[in-house]
Amino acid sequence: MSKLSFKLFCIEKYADKKQIPSNEVYKLFEAKGILQMLDEDYKTFHVHGFEYILGDYVLCDIEKILEGEEIKMPHGTIRASTLKTVIPMVMEHFNCDENEALKRFYESHIGACFADDDTGLYGQSAFYVAGLFFDEHTDIAHN
């Protein structure tokens, strides 16, 4: 798993686990130095998988099901897979590094919409999401 894929996976799975938008998780991870830690300790962490970092996700859901709670289908894996294509496009478009591309995307309006499962944007293609993101930045540049 590439470093980018690993960071996206951690962001999106944490968002699913905590049931908060992934753009908010990105801001939290950035503010608390988690992204820097994931960069610096990538070789150590990625071999353990997300359970090592985020706790036992599956067991938490099993407990909820056993207690009769409704489980909302998480879309973090879908979002992370889509962003694996979108983020390099952002890097190329803005001639920036991975962390700057993550920041630009997650702090954008489209990033917030993408993080909100209710918009359904997570189900769109990477090229569609990237197009919306670039359109947003074109609109900002022209205003």
C-alpha positions as CSV (number, residue, x, y, z in Angstrom):
1,M,0.0,0.0,0.0
2,S,1.4,3.4,-0.9
3,K,1.9,6.1,1.6
4,L,-0.9,8.1,0.0
5,S,-3.3,5.1,0.0
6,F,-2.4,4.4,3.7
7,K,-3.1,8.0,4.8
8,L,-6.4,8.1,2.8
9,F,-7.4,4.8,4.3
10,C,-6.7,6.0,7.8
11,I,-8.6,9.3,7.3
12,E,-11.6,7.6,5.7
13,K,-11.8,4.6,8.1
14,Y,-11.5,6.9,11.1
15,A,-14.3,9.0,9.7
16,D,-16.4,5.9,9.4
17,K,-15.5,4.7,12.9
18,K,-16.3,8.1,14.5
19,Q,-19.2,8.9,12.1
20,I,-17.9,12.3,11.3
21,P,-17.1,13.8,7.9
22,S,-13.7,12.9,6.5
23,N,-12.8,16.6,5.8
24,E,-13.2,17.1,9.6
25,V,-11.0,14.1,10.3
26,Y,-8.4,15.5,7.9
27,K,-8.4,18.8,9.9
28,L,-8.1,16.9,13.1
29,F,-5.3,14.7,11.8
30,E,-3.5,17.8,10.5
31,A,-3.9,19.9,13.7
32,K,-2.8,17.0,16.0
33,G,0.2,16.0,13.8
34,I,-1.3,12.6,12.9
35,L,-0.6,13.2,9.1
36,Q,3.0,14.0,9.9
37,M,3.3,10.9,12.1
38,L,1.8,8.7,9.4
39,D,4.4,10.1,7.0
40,E,7.3,9.6,9.4
41,D,6.3,6.2,10.7
42,Y,4.7,4.9,7.5
43,K,7.0,1.8,7.3
44,T,6.2,0.9,10.9
45,F,2.4,1.5,10.8
46,H,1.3,0.2,7.4
47,V,2.4,-3.3,8.1
48,H,0.1,-3.5,11.1
49,G,-3.0,-2.3,9.3
50,F,-5.6,0.2,10.5
51,E,-6.7,-1.9,13.4
52,Y,-3.4,-1.2,15.1
53,I,-4.0,2.6,14.8
54,L,-7.8,2.9,15.1
55,G,-8.8,0.0,17.3
56,D,-10.8,-3.1,16.4
57,Y,-13.4,-1.6,14.0
58,V,-15.1,-4.9,13.2
59,L,-15.7,-5.9,16.8
60,C,-17.3,-2.6,17.6
61,D,-19.8,-3.1,14.8
62,I,-20.5,-6.6,15.9
63,E,-21.3,-5.3,19.4
64,K,-23.6,-2.7,17.9
65,I,-25.5,-5.3,15.9
66,L,-25.8,-7.6,18.9
67,E,-27.3,-4.8,20.9
68,G,-29.8,-4.2,18.2
69,E,-28.4,-0.9,16.9
70,E,-28.8,-0.1,13.2
71,I,-25.4,0.0,11.4
72,K,-25.0,2.7,8.8
73,M,-23.0,1.4,5.8
74,P,-19.6,3.1,6.0
75,H,-18.2,4.4,2.7
76,G,-14.7,5.2,3.8
77,T,-13.1,2.5,1.8
78,I,-15.0,3.7,-1.3
79,R,-13.9,7.3,-0.7
80,A,-10.3,6.3,-0.1
81,S,-10.2,4.3,-3.3
82,T,-11.6,7.2,-5.2
83,L,-9.2,9.7,-3.6
84,K,-6.3,7.4,-4.5
85,T,-6.9,8.6,-8.1
86,V,-8.1,12.2,-7.3
87,I,-5.2,13.3,-5.1
88,P,-2.5,12.6,-7.7
89,M,-4.5,14.6,-10.2
90,V,-4.6,17.5,-7.7
91,M,-0.9,17.2,-7.2
92,E,-0.3,17.4,-10.9
93,H,-2.7,20.2,-11.5
94,F,-1.3,22.4,-8.7
95,N,2.3,21.1,-9.0
96,C,2.2,20.4,-5.2
97,D,3.2,17.6,-2.9
98,E,0.9,15.0,-1.5
99,N,0.2,16.8,1.8
100,E,-0.7,20.0,0.1
101,A,-3.0,18.1,-2.3
102,L,-4.7,16.5,0.7
103,K,-5.1,19.9,2.3
104,R,-6.5,21.5,-0.8
105,F,-9.0,18.7,-1.3
106,Y,-10.2,18.1,2.2
107,E,-10.5,21.9,2.9
108,S,-12.5,22.6,-0.2
109,H,-16.3,22.7,-0.6
110,I,-16.2,19.6,-2.8
111,G,-14.1,17.8,-0.2
112,A,-16.8,18.6,2.4
113,C,-19.5,17.3,0.1
114,F,-17.5,14.2,-0.7
115,A,-17.1,13.5,3.0
116,D,-20.9,13.7,3.5
117,D,-22.4,10.4,2.7
118,D,-25.8,12.0,2.3
119,T,-24.7,13.8,-0.9
120,G,-23.9,10.4,-2.6
121,L,-20.8,12.0,-4.1
122,Y,-18.7,9.1,-2.7
123,G,-20.4,6.9,-5.4
124,Q,-19.2,9.0,-8.3
125,S,-16.1,8.3,-10.4
126,A,-12.8,9.8,-9.5
127,F,-12.8,11.9,-12.7
128,Y,-16.2,13.3,-11.9
129,V,-15.1,14.2,-8.3
130,A,-11.8,15.7,-9.6
131,G,-13.8,17.7,-12.2
132,L,-16.0,19.2,-9.6
133,F,-13.0,20.0,-7.5
134,F,-11.2,21.7,-10.4
135,D,-14.4,23.6,-11.4
136,E,-14.6,24.9,-7.8
137,H,-11.1,26.2,-8.0
138,T,-11.7,27.7,-11.5
139,D,-14.8,29.5,-10.1
140,I,-12.8,30.8,-7.1
141,A,-10.0,32.1,-9.4
142,H,-12.5,33.9,-11.7
143,N,-14.3,35.6,-8.8
